């Protein structure tokens, strides 16, 4: 059974916006492999509410996707170990 999720990821801009877009493409492809990506909303470069790893700005992307109930745990595990991800949140709709 497939559930709908809303995932927001804030990518680091320490290595430039191109590196953030590469990570964005990687995670979008990963979500598509494990379900369906309904929509992707690139918010772009925005100021963080507080410093994370001494960074003031991040690249925000909002994903709406559907997948199996077990996949969000795996996605969160990969996000936690990926360099270049400043913040993340996965919410079941």
Secondary structure by P-SEA (a helix, b strand, c coil): cbbbbbbbbbbbccccaaaaaaaaaaaaaaaaaaccccccccccbbbbccccccccbbbbbbbbbccccaaaaaaaaaaaacccccccccccc
